[in-house]
Amino acid sequence: MLAIRPKLRIVVHYLNNKDPYNRHGDLFIEFPKYDKLITFEIDAYFLEILKKQYKYYYLITQDKNLENYLTPDLPILGSIENVYQKHSNCDIIKVSLKRKEDHRKEYLSKEGELNGKGKVENFTLSYLSGIIFGNTDTLIIVDYD
């Protein structure tokens, strides 16, 4: 168990208050060395899948720059095989992410109206459990606490 794991939050972002299906998820990660939240978009389809509350989310991105934000206490797992060995008896879902502009730290707790940009509702609040840097992708591991 890590002494300090980066906080993360997934919100549902409704783009139009009159259309509940015009939405997506936003993933915010708070790295201690960075003054903003690293931000990714999650397709609305994956939000429905994540409602099943898997034990771990494996979130995949092609953003290789995450390495710049890491602290020494965050585990970097060598391969996907290591992940499956560590979490062999749990449900796993892999979700693709799209990198977005980083957000202010207030979005780690902000809810409700967004001044003409729709509204956000909390989906989950958790911690980053580990990360894998592959040849083309980065895999972010989220423990669903």
KOLDOTOR-298620 format. One record per residue: residue in three letters; residue number from 0; z, y, x of N, C-alpha, C in turn. Coordinates in steps of 0.05 Angstrom, whole numbers, plus 5000, padded with zeros to 4 digits. Layout:
# KOLDOTOR-298620
<site resn="ALA" resi="NUM" n_w="Z" n_v="Y" n_u="X" ca_w="Z" ca_v="Y" ca_u="X" c_w="Z" c_v="Y" c_u="X"/>
...
//
This chain:
# KOLDOTOR-298620
<site resn="MET" resi="0" n_w="5000" n_v="4976" n_u="5017" ca_w="5000" ca_v="5000" ca_u="5000" c_w="5000" c_v="5025" c_u="5018"/>
<site resn="LEU" resi="1" n_w="4984" n_v="5044" n_u="5010" ca_w="4983" ca_v="5069" ca_u="5026" c_w="5006" c_v="5087" c_u="5020"/>
<site resn="ALA" resi="2" n_w="5015" n_v="5102" n_u="5040" ca_w="5035" ca_v="5121" ca_u="5035" c_w="5024" c_v="5144" c_u="5019"/>
<site resn="ILE" resi="3" n_w="5000" n_v="5153" n_u="5025" ca_w="4987" ca_v="5175" ca_u="5011" c_w="4959" c_v="5166" c_u="5004"/>
<site resn="ARG" resi="4" n_w="4952" n_v="5163" n_u="4979" ca_w="4925" ca_v="5157" ca_u="4971" c_w="4914" c_v="5181" c_u="4956"/>
<site resn="PRO" resi="5" n_w="4889" n_v="5188" n_u="4961" ca_w="4877" ca_v="5211" ca_u="4947" c_w="4877" c_v="5207" c_u="4917"/>
<site resn="LYS" resi="6" n_w="4885" n_v="5228" n_u="4903" ca_w="4885" ca_v="5227" ca_u="4873" c_w="4856" c_v="5229" c_u="4864"/>
<site resn="LEU" resi="7" n_w="4852" n_v="5217" n_u="4841" ca_w="4826" ca_v="5220" ca_u="4828" c_w="4829" c_v="5221" c_u="4798"/>
<site resn="ARG" resi="8" n_w="4810" n_v="5233" n_u="4786" ca_w="4811" ca_v="5235" ca_u="4756" c_w="4782" c_v="5232" c_u="4746"/>
<site resn="ILE" resi="9" n_w="4780" n_v="5218" n_u="4724" ca_w="4755" ca_v="5216" ca_u="4709" c_w="4759" c_v="5230" c_u="4683"/>
<site resn="VAL" resi="10" n_w="4741" n_v="5248" n_u="4676" ca_w="4742" ca_v="5262" ca_u="4650" c_w="4716" c_v="5256" c_u="4635"/>
<site resn="VAL" resi="11" n_w="4717" n_v="5259" n_u="4609" ca_w="4693" ca_v="5259" ca_u="4592" c_w="4686" c_v="5288" c_u="4588"/>
<site resn="HIS" resi="12" n_w="4661" n_v="5295" n_u="4596" ca_w="4652" ca_v="5323" ca_u="4593" c_w="4632" c_v="5324" c_u="4570"/>
<site resn="TYR" resi="13" n_w="4641" n_v="5336" n_u="4548" ca_w="4624" ca_v="5340" ca_u="4525" c_w="4608" c_v="5366" c_u="4529"/>
<site resn="LEU" resi="14" n_w="4582" n_v="5364" n_u="4530" ca_w="4566" ca_v="5388" ca_u="4536" c_w="4562" c_v="5406" c_u="4512"/>
<site resn="ASN" resi="15" n_w="4564" n_v="5394" n_u="4488" ca_w="4559" ca_v="5409" ca_u="4463" c_w="4580" c_v="5400" c_u="4443"/>
<site resn="ASN" resi="16" n_w="4597" n_v="5418" n_u="4435" ca_w="4619" ca_v="5410" ca_u="4417" c_w="4609" c_v="5399" c_u="4390"/>
<site resn="LYS" resi="17" n_w="4585" n_v="5404" n_u="4382" ca_w="4574" ca_v="5395" ca_u="4357" c_w="4561" c_v="5367" c_u="4359"/>
<site resn="ASP" resi="18" n_w="4557" n_v="5357" n_u="4384" ca_w="4544" ca_v="5332" ca_u="4388" c_w="4561" c_v="5314" c_u="4407"/>
<site resn="PRO" resi="19" n_w="4577" n_v="5296" n_u="4396" ca_w="4595" ca_v="5280" ca_u="4413" c_w="4581" c_v="5260" c_u="4431"/>
<site resn="TYR" resi="20" n_w="4555" n_v="5256" n_u="4426" ca_w="4540" ca_v="5238" ca_u="4443" c_w="4526" c_v="5252" c_u="4467"/>
<site resn="ASN" resi="21" n_w="4527" n_v="5278" n_u="4468" ca_w="4516" ca_v="5293" ca_u="4490" c_w="4539" c_v="5297" c_u="4510"/>
<site resn="ARG" resi="22" n_w="4543" n_v="5276" n_u="4527" ca_w="4566" ca_v="5276" ca_u="4545" c_w="4560" c_v="5260" c_u="4569"/>
<site resn="HIS" resi="23" n_w="4578" n_v="5262" n_u="4589" ca_w="4577" ca_v="5246" ca_u="4613" c_w="4606" c_v="5246" c_u="4624"/>
<site resn="GLY" resi="24" n_w="4610" n_v="5231" n_u="4644" ca_w="4636" ca_v="5231" ca_u="4658" c_w="4635" c_v="5247" c_u="4683"/>
<site resn="ASP" resi="25" n_w="4657" n_v="5259" n_u="4691" ca_w="4659" ca_v="5272" ca_u="4717" c_w="4682" c_v="5259" c_u="4732"/>
<site resn="LEU" resi="26" n_w="4677" n_v="5251" n_u="4757" ca_w="4697" ca_v="5240" ca_u="4774" c_w="4705" c_v="5261" c_u="4795"/>
<site resn="PHE" resi="27" n_w="4731" n_v="5267" n_u="4796" ca_w="4741" ca_v="5286" ca_u="4816" c_w="4759" c_v="5271" c_u="4835"/>
<site resn="ILE" resi="28" n_w="4755" n_v="5275" n_u="4861" ca_w="4772" ca_v="5263" ca_u="4882" c_w="4784" c_v="5285" c_u="4898"/>
<site resn="GLU" resi="29" n_w="4811" n_v="5284" n_u="4902" ca_w="4825" ca_v="5304" ca_u="4917" c_w="4831" c_v="5293" c_u="4945"/>
<site resn="PHE" resi="30" n_w="4816" n_v="5301" n_u="4965" ca_w="4822" ca_v="5294" ca_u="4993" c_w="4840" c_v="5316" c_u="5005"/>
<site resn="PRO" resi="31" n_w="4861" n_v="5309" n_u="5019" ca_w="4880" ca_v="5329" ca_u="5029" c_w="4867" c_v="5349" c_u="5048"/>
<site resn="LYS" resi="32" n_w="4847" n_v="5341" n_u="5063" ca_w="4835" ca_v="5359" ca_u="5083" c_w="4814" c_v="5378" c_u="5071"/>
<site resn="TYR" resi="33" n_w="4810" n_v="5378" n_u="5045" ca_w="4788" ca_v="5394" ca_u="5033" c_w="4800" c_v="5411" c_u="5010"/>
<site resn="ASP" resi="34" n_w="4791" n_v="5436" n_u="5008" ca_w="4803" ca_v="5455" ca_u="4989" c_w="4790" c_v="5453" c_u="4961"/>
<site resn="LYS" resi="35" n_w="4771" n_v="5435" n_u="4957" ca_w="4759" ca_v="5431" ca_u="4931" c_w="4760" c_v="5402" c_u="4924"/>
<site resn="LEU" resi="36" n_w="4752" n_v="5395" n_u="4899" ca_w="4751" ca_v="5367" ca_u="4891" c_w="4722" c_v="5357" c_u="4896"/>
<site resn="ILE" resi="37" n_w="4720" n_v="5334" n_u="4909" ca_w="4694" ca_v="5321" ca_u="4912" c_w="4687" c_v="5312" c_u="4884"/>
<site resn="THR" resi="38" n_w="4662" n_v="5317" n_u="4875" ca_w="4655" ca_v="5313" ca_u="4847" c_w="4630" c_v="5297" c_u="4844"/>
<site resn="PHE" resi="39" n_w="4631" n_v="5278" n_u="4826" ca_w="4609" ca_v="5260" ca_u="4819" c_w="4605" c_v="5259" c_u="4789"/>
<site resn="GLU" resi="40" n_w="4581" n_v="5254" n_u="4780" ca_w="4576" ca_v="5250" ca_u="4751" c_w="4573" c_v="5220" c_u="4746"/>
<site resn="ILE" resi="41" n_w="4584" n_v="5212" n_u="4723" ca_w="4581" ca_v="5184" ca_u="4714" c_w="4566" c_v="5184" c_u="4688"/>
<site resn="ASP" resi="42" n_w="4546" n_v="5168" n_u="4686" ca_w="4530" ca_v="5166" ca_u="4661" c_w="4547" c_v="5158" c_u="4638"/>
<site resn="ALA" resi="43" n_w="4542" n_v="5169" n_u="4614" ca_w="4558" ca_v="5163" ca_u="4590" c_w="4558" c_v="5133" c_u="4584"/>
<site resn="TYR" resi="44" n_w="4537" n_v="5119" n_u="4590" ca_w="4536" ca_v="5090" ca_u="4585" c_w="4558" c_v="5076" c_u="4601"/>
<site resn="PHE" resi="45" n_w="4563" n_v="5084" n_u="4626" ca_w="4584" ca_v="5072" ca_u="4642" c_w="4612" c_v="5078" c_u="4631"/>
<site resn="LEU" resi="46" n_w="4615" n_v="5102" n_u="4619" ca_w="4641" ca_v="5108" ca_u="4607" c_w="4649" c_v="5087" c_u="4586"/>
<site resn="GLU" resi="47" n_w="4630" n_v="5079" n_u="4570" ca_w="4635" ca_v="5059" ca_u="4550" c_w="4644" c_v="5033" c_u="4562"/>
<site resn="ILE" resi="48" n_w="4631" n_v="5025" n_u="4584" ca_w="4638" ca_v="5000" ca_u="4598" c_w="4666" c_v="5003" c_u="4610"/>
<site resn="LEU" resi="49" n_w="4672" n_v="5026" n_u="4622" ca_w="4698" ca_v="5029" ca_u="4635" c_w="4721" c_v="5030" c_u="4616"/>
<site resn="LYS" resi="50" n_w="4716" n_v="5034" n_u="4590" ca_w="4737" ca_v="5033" ca_u="4570" c_w="4751" c_v="5006" c_u="4569"/>
<site resn="LYS" resi="51" n_w="4737" n_v="4985" n_u="4579" ca_w="4749" ca_v="4958" ca_u="4578" c_w="4772" c_v="4955" c_u="4597"/>
<site resn="GLN" resi="52" n_w="4778" n_v="4976" n_u="4613" ca_w="4801" ca_v="4976" ca_u="4632" c_w="4801" c_v="4953" c_u="4651"/>
<site resn="TYR" resi="53" n_w="4780" n_v="4952" n_u="4667" ca_w="4780" ca_v="4933" ca_u="4689" c_w="4802" c_v="4939" c_u="4708"/>
<site resn="LYS" resi="54" n_w="4811" n_v="4919" n_u="4723" ca_w="4833" ca_v="4924" ca_u="4742" c_w="4823" c_v="4942" c_u="4765"/>
<site resn="TYR" resi="55" n_w="4798" n_v="4940" n_u="4773" ca_w="4788" ca_v="4957" ca_u="4794" c_w="4760" c_v="4967" c_u="4786"/>
<site resn="TYR" resi="56" n_w="4755" n_v="4992" n_u="4792" ca_w="4728" ca_v="5004" ca_u="4789" c_w="4717" c_v="5005" c_u="4817"/>
<site resn="TYR" resi="57" n_w="4693" n_v="4996" n_u="4821" ca_w="4678" ca_v="4999" ca_u="4846" c_w="4656" c_v="5019" c_u="4840"/>
<site resn="LEU" resi="58" n_w="4659" n_v="5043" n_u="4850" ca_w="4641" ca_v="5065" ca_u="4844" c_w="4622" c_v="5068" c_u="4868"/>
<site resn="ILE" resi="59" n_w="4596" n_v="5067" n_u="4863" ca_w="4577" ca_v="5068" ca_u="4886" c_w="4561" c_v="5094" c_u="4886"/>
<site resn="THR" resi="60" n_w="4557" n_v="5104" n_u="4910" ca_w="4543" ca_v="5129" ca_u="4913" c_w="4526" c_v="5127" c_u="4939"/>
<site resn="GLN" resi="61" n_w="4506" n_v="5144" n_u="4940" ca_w="4490" ca_v="5145" ca_u="4965" c_w="4500" c_v="5168" c_u="4983"/>
<site resn="ASP" resi="62" n_w="4522" n_v="5180" n_u="4976" ca_w="4533" ca_v="5202" ca_u="4992" c_w="4548" c_v="5191" c_u="5016"/>
<site resn="LYS" resi="63" n_w="4536" n_v="5193" n_u="5039" ca_w="4549" ca_v="5183" ca_u="5064" c_w="4568" c_v="5204" c_u="5076"/>
<site resn="ASN" resi="64" n_w="4569" n_v="5228" n_u="5065" ca_w="4585" ca_v="5250" ca_u="5076" c_w="4615" c_v="5247" c_u="5069"/>
<site resn="LEU" resi="65" n_w="4623" n_v="5228" n_u="5053" ca_w="4651" ca_v="5225" ca_u="5046" c_w="4668" c_v="5219" c_u="5071"/>
<site resn="GLU" resi="66" n_w="4656" n_v="5208" n_u="5091" ca_w="4671" ca_v="5201" ca_u="5115" c_w="4683" c_v="5226" c_u="5127"/>
<site resn="ASN" resi="67" n_w="4672" n_v="5249" n_u="5123" ca_w="4682" ca_v="5275" ca_u="5134" c_w="4709" c_v="5282" c_u="5122"/>
<site resn="TYR" resi="68" n_w="4716" n_v="5272" n_u="5098" ca_w="4740" ca_v="5280" ca_u="5084" c_w="4763" c_v="5260" c_u="5087"/>
<site resn="LEU" resi="69" n_w="4758" n_v="5237" n_u="5099" ca_w="4778" ca_v="5216" ca_u="5099" c_w="4801" c_v="5222" c_u="5118"/>
<site resn="THR" resi="70" n_w="4824" n_v="5211" n_u="5112" ca_w="4847" ca_v="5212" ca_u="5129" c_w="4852" c_v="5184" c_u="5140"/>
<site resn="PRO" resi="71" n_w="4866" n_v="5181" n_u="5163" ca_w="4869" ca_v="5155" ca_u="5175" c_w="4883" c_v="5134" c_u="5158"/>
<site resn="ASP" resi="72" n_w="4899" n_v="5142" n_u="5138" ca_w="4914" ca_v="5123" ca_u="5122" c_w="4898" c_v="5111" c_u="5099"/>
<site resn="LEU" resi="73" n_w="4873" n_v="5120" n_u="5095" ca_w="4856" ca_v="5109" ca_u="5074" c_w="4841" c_v="5085" c_u="5085"/>
<site resn="PRO" resi="74" n_w="4844" n_v="5061" n_u="5074" ca_w="4830" ca_v="5038" ca_u="5085" c_w="4800" c_v="5039" c_u="5082"/>
<site resn="ILE" resi="75" n_w="4787" n_v="5034" n_u="5104" ca_w="4758" ca_v="5031" ca_u="5104" c_w="4753" c_v="5001" c_u="5108"/>
<site resn="LEU" resi="76" n_w="4744" n_v="4988" n_u="5087" ca_w="4740" ca_v="4959" ca_u="5087" c_w="4712" c_v="4953" c_u="5099"/>
<site resn="GLY" resi="77" n_w="4710" n_v="4933" n_u="5116" ca_w="4686" ca_v="4928" ca_u="5131" c_w="4662" c_v="4919" c_u="5114"/>
<site resn="SER" resi="78" n_w="4667" n_v="4905" n_u="5092" ca_w="4645" ca_v="4894" ca_u="5077" c_w="4653" c_v="4888" c_u="5048"/>
<site resn="ILE" resi="79" n_w="4634" n_v="4884" n_u="5032" ca_w="4640" ca_v="4877" ca_u="5004" c_w="4654" c_v="4849" c_u="5003"/>
<site resn="GLU" resi="80" n_w="4648" n_v="4832" n_u="5022" ca_w="4662" ca_v="4806" ca_u="5023" c_w="4692" c_v="4810" c_u="5027"/>
<site resn="ASN" resi="81" n_w="4700" n_v="4829" n_u="5043" ca_w="4728" ca_v="4835" ca_u="5047" c_w="4741" c_v="4844" c_u="5021"/>
<site resn="VAL" resi="82" n_w="4727" n_v="4859" n_u="5005" ca_w="4737" ca_v="4869" ca_u="4980" c_w="4741" c_v="4846" c_u="4961"/>
<site resn="TYR" resi="83" n_w="4722" n_v="4828" n_u="4959" ca_w="4724" ca_v="4805" ca_u="4941" c_w="4747" c_v="4787" c_u="4950"/>
<site resn="GLN" resi="84" n_w="4752" n_v="4784" n_u="4976" ca_w="4774" ca_v="4768" ca_u="4985" c_w="4801" c_v="4780" c_u="4978"/>
<site resn="LYS" resi="85" n_w="4802" n_v="4807" n_u="4981" ca_w="4827" ca_v="4821" ca_u="4975" c_w="4833" c_v="4821" c_u="4945"/>
<site resn="HIS" resi="86" n_w="4813" n_v="4822" n_u="4928" ca_w="4817" ca_v="4824" ca_u="4899" c_w="4803" c_v="4801" c_u="4885"/>
<site resn="SER" resi="87" n_w="4808" n_v="4777" n_u="4893" ca_w="4793" ca_v="4754" ca_u="4884" c_w="4798" c_v="4747" c_u="4854"/>
<site resn="ASN" resi="88" n_w="4820" n_v="4753" n_u="4843" ca_w="4826" ca_v="4745" ca_u="4816" c_w="4828" c_v="4768" c_u="4796"/>
<site resn="CYS" resi="89" n_w="4809" n_v="4786" n_u="4799" ca_w="4810" ca_v="4809" ca_u="4780" c_w="4782" c_v="4816" c_u="4771"/>
<site resn="ASP" resi="90" n_w="4781" n_v="4830" n_u="4749" ca_w="4755" ca_v="4839" ca_u="4739" c_w="4746" c_v="4863" c_u="4755"/>
<site resn="ILE" resi="91" n_w="4720" n_v="4864" n_u="4761" ca_w="4709" ca_v="4885" ca_u="4777" c_w="4684" c_v="4896" c_u="4762"/>
<site resn="ILE" resi="92" n_w="4681" n_v="4922" n_u="4761" ca_w="4657" ca_v="4934" ca_u="4750" c_w="4646" c_v="4953" c_u="4771"/>
<site resn="LYS" resi="93" n_w="4620" n_v="4953" n_u="4776" ca_w="4607" ca_v="4971" ca_u="4795" c_w="4592" c_v="4992" c_u="4779"/>
<site resn="VAL" resi="94" n_w="4598" n_v="5017" n_u="4785" ca_w="4586" ca_v="5040" ca_u="4771" c_w="4573" c_v="5058" c_u="4790"/>
<site resn="SER" resi="95" n_w="4548" n_v="5067" n_u="4784" ca_w="4535" ca_v="5086" ca_u="4802" c_w="4543" c_v="5114" c_u="4796"/>
<site resn="LEU" resi="96" n_w="4544" n_v="5131" n_u="4817" ca_w="4552" ca_v="5159" ca_u="4815" c_w="4530" c_v="5177" c_u="4824"/>
<site resn="LYS" resi="97" n_w="4530" n_v="5201" n_u="4813" ca_w="4511" ca_v="5222" ca_u="4822" c_w="4527" c_v="5245" c_u="4833"/>
<site resn="ARG" resi="98" n_w="4522" n_v="5253" n_u="4858" ca_w="4537" ca_v="5275" ca_u="4870" c_w="4532" c_v="5301" c_u="4856"/>
<site resn="LYS" resi="99" n_w="4553" n_v="5316" n_u="4852" ca_w="4551" ca_v="5343" ca_u="4839" c_w="4564" c_v="5364" c_u="4858"/>
<site resn="GLU" resi="100" n_w="4561" n_v="5389" n_u="4850" ca_w="4574" ca_v="5410" ca_u="4864" c_w="4605" c_v="5406" c_u="4862"/>
<site resn="ASP" resi="101" n_w="4619" n_v="5410" n_u="4884" ca_w="4648" ca_v="5407" ca_u="4884" c_w="4661" c_v="5427" c_u="4865"/>
<site resn="HIS" resi="102" n_w="4683" n_v="5419" n_u="4854" ca_w="4698" ca_v="5435" ca_u="4834" c_w="4724" c_v="5445" c_u="4845"/>
<site resn="ARG" resi="103" n_w="4735" n_v="5466" n_u="4833" ca_w="4761" ca_v="5476" ca_u="4840" c_w="4783" c_v="5456" c_u="4834"/>
<site resn="LYS" resi="104" n_w="4805" n_v="5457" n_u="4849" ca_w="4826" ca_v="5437" ca_u="4846" c_w="4839" c_v="5438" c_u="4818"/>
<site resn="GLU" resi="105" n_w="4836" n_v="5459" n_u="4803" ca_w="4847" ca_v="5461" ca_u="4776" c_w="4835" c_v="5439" c_u="4758"/>
<site resn="TYR" resi="106" n_w="4812" n_v="5429" n_u="4765" ca_w="4799" ca_v="5408" ca_u="4748" c_w="4813" c_v="5381" c_u="4750"/>
<site resn="LEU" resi="107" n_w="4832" n_v="5379" n_u="4768" ca_w="4847" ca_v="5354" ca_u="4769" c_w="4866" c_v="5351" c_u="4745"/>
<site resn="SER" resi="108" n_w="4871" n_v="5374" n_u="4731" ca_w="4888" ca_v="5373" ca_u="4708" c_w="4877" c_v="5388" c_u="4684"/>
<site resn="LYS" resi="109" n_w="4855" n_v="5402" n_u="4687" ca_w="4844" ca_v="5418" ca_u="4665" c_w="4834" c_v="5401" c_u="4642"/>
<site resn="GLU" resi="110" n_w="4840" n_v="5410" n_u="4617" ca_w="4830" ca_v="5397" ca_u="4593" c_w="4823" c_v="5418" c_u="4573"/>
<site resn="GLY" resi="111" n_w="4805" n_v="5411" n_u="4554" ca_w="4798" ca_v="5429" ca_u="4533" c_w="4772" c_v="5444" c_u="4538"/>
<site resn="GLU" resi="112" n_w="4770" n_v="5468" n_u="4526" ca_w="4745" ca_v="5484" ca_u="4528" c_w="4740" c_v="5494" c_u="4556"/>
<site resn="LEU" resi="113" n_w="4714" n_v="5497" n_u="4562" ca_w="4706" ca_v="5505" ca_u="4589" c_w="4690" c_v="5531" c_u="4589"/>
<site resn="ASN" resi="114" n_w="4697" n_v="5551" n_u="4573" ca_w="4683" ca_v="5577" ca_u="4573" c_w="4653" c_v="5574" c_u="4570"/>
<site resn="GLY" resi="115" n_w="4644" n_v="5562" n_u="4548" ca_w="4616" ca_v="5560" ca_u="4542" c_w="4602" c_v="5536" c_u="4555"/>
<site resn="LYS" resi="116" n_w="4617" n_v="5519" n_u="4570" ca_w="4605" ca_v="5496" ca_u="4583" c_w="4614" c_v="5470" c_u="4570"/>
<site resn="GLY" resi="117" n_w="4622" n_v="5472" n_u="4545" ca_w="4631" ca_v="5448" ca_u="4531" c_w="4661" c_v="5445" c_u="4533"/>
<site resn="LYS" resi="118" n_w="4670" n_v="5419" n_u="4534" ca_w="4698" ca_v="5414" ca_u="4537" c_w="4702" c_v="5388" c_u="4552"/>
<site resn="VAL" resi="119" n_w="4726" n_v="5384" n_u="4564" ca_w="4732" ca_v="5360" ca_u="4578" c_w="4757" c_v="5347" c_u="4566"/>
<site resn="GLU" resi="120" n_w="4757" n_v="5321" n_u="4566" ca_w="4781" ca_v="5305" ca_u="4557" c_w="4787" c_v="5285" c_u="4579"/>
<site resn="ASN" resi="121" n_w="4812" n_v="5279" n_u="4583" ca_w="4820" ca_v="5260" ca_u="4604" c_w="4811" c_v="5232" c_u="4597"/>
<site resn="PHE" resi="122" n_w="4801" n_v="5218" n_u="4617" ca_w="4793" ca_v="5190" ca_u="4614" c_w="4812" c_v="5172" c_u="4629"/>
<site resn="THR" resi="123" n_w="4817" n_v="5178" n_u="4654" ca_w="4836" ca_v="5164" ca_u="4670" c_w="4845" c_v="5181" c_u="4694"/>
<site resn="LEU" resi="124" n_w="4869" n_v="5177" n_u="4703" ca_w="4880" ca_v="5189" ca_u="4727" c_w="4890" c_v="5166" c_u="4744"/>
<site resn="SER" resi="125" n_w="4881" n_v="5166" n_u="4769" ca_w="4888" ca_v="5143" ca_u="4786" c_w="4888" c_v="5152" c_u="4815"/>
<site resn="TYR" resi="126" n_w="4884" n_v="5133" n_u="4833" ca_w="4883" ca_v="5138" ca_u="4862" c_w="4861" c_v="5122" c_u="4875"/>
<site resn="LEU" resi="127" n_w="4851" n_v="5132" n_u="4896" ca_w="4831" ca_v="5119" ca_u="4912" c_w="4844" c_v="5096" c_u="4928"/>
<site resn="SER" resi="128" n_w="4834" n_v="5072" n_u="4926" ca_w="4846" ca_v="5049" ca_u="4939" c_w="4833" c_v="5042" c_u="4965"/>
<site resn="GLY" resi="129" n_w="4808" n_v="5049" n_u="4969" ca_w="4794" ca_v="5042" ca_u="4993" c_w="4765" c_v="5051" c_u="4991"/>
<site resn="ILE" resi="130" n_w="4751" n_v="5046" n_u="5013" ca_w="4723" ca_v="5055" ca_u="5014" c_w="4708" c_v="5037" c_u="5033"/>
<site resn="ILE" resi="131" n_w="4682" n_v="5033" n_u="5028" ca_w="4664" ca_v="5018" ca_u="5045" c_w="4640" c_v="5035" c_u="5050"/>
<site resn="PHE" resi="132" n_w="4632" n_v="5038" n_u="5075" ca_w="4607" ca_v="5051" ca_u="5082" c_w="4587" c_v="5030" c_u="5090"/>
<site resn="GLY" resi="133" n_w="4566" n_v="5027" n_u="5073" ca_w="4545" ca_v="5008" ca_u="5078" c_w="4521" c_v="5022" c_u="5092"/>
<site resn="ASN" resi="134" n_w="4500" n_v="5008" n_u="5095" ca_w="4476" ca_v="5019" ca_u="5108" c_w="4464" c_v="5042" c_u="5091"/>
<site resn="THR" resi="135" n_w="4464" n_v="5038" n_u="5065" ca_w="4451" ca_v="5059" ca_u="5047" c_w="4471" c_v="5070" c_u="5027"/>
<site resn="ASP" resi="136" n_w="4493" n_v="5057" n_u="5021" ca_w="4511" ca_v="5065" ca_u="5000" c_w="4539" c_v="5067" c_u="5010"/>
<site resn="THR" resi="137" n_w="4555" n_v="5081" n_u="4995" ca_w="4584" ca_v="5083" ca_u="4999" c_w="4597" c_v="5072" c_u="4974"/>
<site resn="LEU" resi="138" n_w="4616" n_v="5054" n_u="4977" ca_w="4630" ca_v="5042" ca_u="4955" c_w="4659" c_v="5053" c_u="4954"/>
<site resn="ILE" resi="139" n_w="4666" n_v="5065" n_u="4931" ca_w="4692" ca_v="5077" ca_u="4927" c_w="4708" c_v="5057" c_u="4910"/>
<site resn="ILE" resi="140" n_w="4732" n_v="5050" n_u="4918" ca_w="4747" ca_v="5030" ca_u="4903" c_w="4771" c_v="5044" c_u="4890"/>
<site resn="VAL" resi="141" n_w="4772" n_v="5041" n_u="4863" ca_w="4793" ca_v="5054" ca_u="4847" c_w="4810" c_v="5033" c_u="4834"/>
<site resn="ASP" resi="142" n_w="4836" n_v="5034" n_u="4840" ca_w="4855" ca_v="5017" ca_u="4827" c_w="4862" c_v="5029" c_u="4800"/>
<site resn="TYR" resi="143" n_w="4858" n_v="5015" n_u="4778" ca_w="4863" ca_v="5025" ca_u="4751" c_w="4892" c_v="5024" c_u="4745"/>
<site resn="ASP" resi="144" n_w="4909" n_v="5042" n_u="4757" ca_w="4937" ca_v="5042" ca_u="4752" c_w="4944" c_v="5056" c_u="4726"/>
//
